[in-house]
């Protein structure tokens, strides 16, 4: 079986490092030793598992990508960059015919999808690449569709804790808001309680110290009007491996679609799970 060539964009970010390490150790893939990065990066050399990676800043993206396409041939791009770069990066991938897996949250998601649908490529776009959490989310979406107003009259609280460097609200928590809305609970994304202070995360939440730099702890609590019934759903992830593994499964899935000639299609992680 031919290995799938992969370009991991967003180095030297923590999530991108985790993904790149998994690419290196997975026999399905070959890592392209270049990575598109942001304008704030000044150190343009980076190493993942002792493999040197050339970091390419925005002003050099066009020239570099043309050289990479000419040298490497077809490949899949993985994007774990910054919310502010989501739409620009997607437009760049589509312009140069680069199918991609987008794990970055934020940006204008409607515009993101429209960019792909009107292009010559396909992409996997998901705010969460952890397959088990996606499965849980699917169960909640099923409940929202089949049991409208199931929790009508209940009060909802959502709290999420992520590493200090995460700029935006959890994409998974935001999706869950829609599920609970459909089940009769008024709530907005702005009502989500975010925690980004490592001291609070460790002392009050109980996040292990070694995972303060990379974790995702979510709790959804529903309480009835008379306070006699309480439901609580929790999923706590330490580290980034579960997301990296899901991302690589998404790459393999997308590559199969590319081989079949599928174009202008946005896939979800649920599509990856259901294959």
Rosetta blueprint (number, residue, H / E / L):
1 X L
2 X L
3 X L
4 X E
5 X E
6 X E
7 X E
8 X E
9 X E
10 X L
11 X L
12 X L
13 X L
14 X H
15 X H
16 X H
17 X H
18 X H
19 X H
20 X H
21 X H
22 X H
23 X H
24 X H
25 X H
26 X L
27 X L
28 X L
29 X E
30 X E
31 X E
32 X L
33 X L
34 X E
35 X E
36 X E
37 X L
38 X L
39 X L
40 X L
41 X L
42 X L
43 X L
44 X L
45 X E
46 X E
47 X E
48 X E
49 X L
50 X L
51 X E
52 X E
53 X E
54 X E
55 X E
56 X E
57 X L
58 X H
59 X H
60 X H
61 X H
62 X H
63 X H
64 X H
65 X H
66 X H
67 X H
68 X H
69 X H
70 X H
71 X H
72 X H
73 X L
74 X L
75 X L
76 X E
77 X E
78 X E
79 X E
80 X L
81 X L
82 X L
83 X H
84 X H
85 X H
86 X H
87 X H
88 X H
89 X H
90 X H
91 X H
92 X H
93 X H
94 X H
95 X H
96 X L
97 X L
98 X L
99 X L
100 X E
101 X E
102 X E
103 X L
104 X L
105 X L
106 X L
107 X L
108 X L
109 X H
110 X H
111 X H
112 X H
113 X H
114 X H
115 X H
116 X H
117 X H
118 X L
119 X L
120 X L
121 X L
122 X L
123 X E
124 X E
125 X E
126 X L
127 X L
128 X L
129 X L
130 X L
131 X H
132 X H
133 X H
134 X H
135 X H
136 X H
137 X H
138 X H
139 X H
140 X H
141 X H
142 X H
143 X H
144 X H
145 X H
146 X H
147 X L
148 X L
149 X L
150 X L
151 X L
152 X L
153 X L
154 X L
155 X E
156 X E
157 X E
158 X E
159 X E
160 X E
161 X E
162 X E
163 X L
164 X L
165 X L
166 X L
167 X L
168 X L
169 X L
170 X L
171 X H
172 X H
173 X H
174 X H
175 X H
176 X H
177 X H
178 X H
179 X H
180 X H
181 X H
182 X H
183 X L
184 X L
185 X L
186 X L
187 X L
188 X L
189 X H
190 X H
191 X H
192 X L
193 X E
194 X E
195 X E
196 X L
197 X L
198 X H
199 X H
200 X H
201 X H
202 X H
203 X H
204 X H
205 X H
206 X L
207 X L
208 X L
209 X H
210 X H
211 X H
212 X L
213 X L
214 X L
215 X E
216 X E
217 X E
218 X E
219 X E
220 X E
221 X E
222 X E
223 X E
224 X L
225 X L
226 X L
227 X L
228 X L
229 X L
230 X E
231 X E
232 X E
233 X E
234 X E
235 X E
236 X E
237 X E
238 X E
239 X L
240 X L
241 X H
242 X H
243 X H
244 X H
245 X H
246 X H
247 X H
248 X H
249 X H
250 X H
251 X H
252 X H
253 X H
254 X H
255 X H
256 X H
257 X H
258 X H
259 X H
260 X L
261 X L
262 X L
263 X L
264 X L
265 X L
266 X E
267 X E
268 X L
269 X H
270 X H
271 X H
272 X H
273 X H
274 X H
275 X L
